[in-house]
Amino acid sequence: MATATVRAAAMNGWESFLEDRTGAPVLSDGPPPDSMPLAEFVRFSEDVVARTRDVAIPWLAGGNYDLAALGPLGDAINSAGRVGSALRRLVDYFSLLQDCTDIRLGLEDDMAAVSYRILDPDIWPRHHDAMFTLGIVSQILKRGTRGGWDKIEFAFEAESHEMRGDIGKVVCAPCTFGADTNQIRFPAALLDLALPAQANPQVADVRQLTRSIVTKRRETPLVDRLSQMVLRDLNTRGIEQERFAREMGMSSRTLRRKLTEQGSSFQQVLDECRMRQAVFEFRVRPDLSIAQIALRLGYAEHSNFTRAFHRWSGVSPQAYRGKLAGTAH
């Protein structure tokens, strides 16, 4: 897969929360690039919390982020009339800001949720970029509620001790940990709340954003697009070649042909994603058995997973996990 990137504007606003903090990372001088590796931004956010020992900084940076820095997408969010339309625009066009990320707005009964998860299994730890992004979501919610914060809940991929602080006190809401995604849940009625008009609003060209999304997808190599879909759906739903092909606007036959032209196949992409995700599971869920991890990856028999992993890595899953545990210590 190509290196995932994030708009360098994600760094905006962090400085004000790093001032007068001994040992805080120093942002480089000079004009920033348009984008930066996503792994670099994630490392930055982790380093901020590790050095300052202040878990609130990413949350505050997101909650106070100037959305106008996001350019046309920021204009589209700021010009939305209601909370729901603002969140929908953030979710629908998020890939223009950050690659290889699954972000969704969903409804279940009387609750709504925005979930956020980086798909690249090689990027870990990745705790505080989620705090930053969910902080941006919280900013939109608070605009609609005029600062109200009732019946809000959070879930995080990380375990509570990995977050380096009392997250519940930071977000002022109940939190659960060790989840499959990072999520903020709130009453669905909030989606219908009107947003206050922005001073001197910029005209939002939503159609241009849609065209930009289409262009970005066309420019992304097919293997990378397919890999992101597989990583998105592992652990959550069945991996179906036909469904992925439809999502990409082609038939299964065309998908197979195009993958062959690029020297790959659906099974090769699936196997590679499963193996990379397996390593991620070893890191994040050390208490799960090999059989449980195999099931999460879509293997009916853990022996099939063991053989596939040995072909991929040269060692058994047990040996690889043991090596990771030794490195961690």
Secondary structure, DSSP 8 states (H G I E B T S, - for coil): ----EEEGGGGTT-GGGTTT-TT------S---SEEEHHHHHHHHHHHHHHH--THHHHHHHHT--GGGGTHHHHHHHT-SBHHHHHHHHHHTGGGTBSSEEEEEEEETTEEEEEEEE--TT-----HHHHHHHHHHHHHHHHHHTT---S-EEE-SS-GGGGTS-HHHHHTS-EE-S-SSEEEEEEGGGGG-B----SS-----HHHHHHHHHHHHHHS-HHHHHHHHHHHHTTTS---HHHHHHHTTS-HHHHHHHHHHTT--HHHHHHHHHHHHHHHHHHH-TTS-HHHHHHHTT-SSHHHHHHHHHHHHSS-HHHHHHHHHHHH-
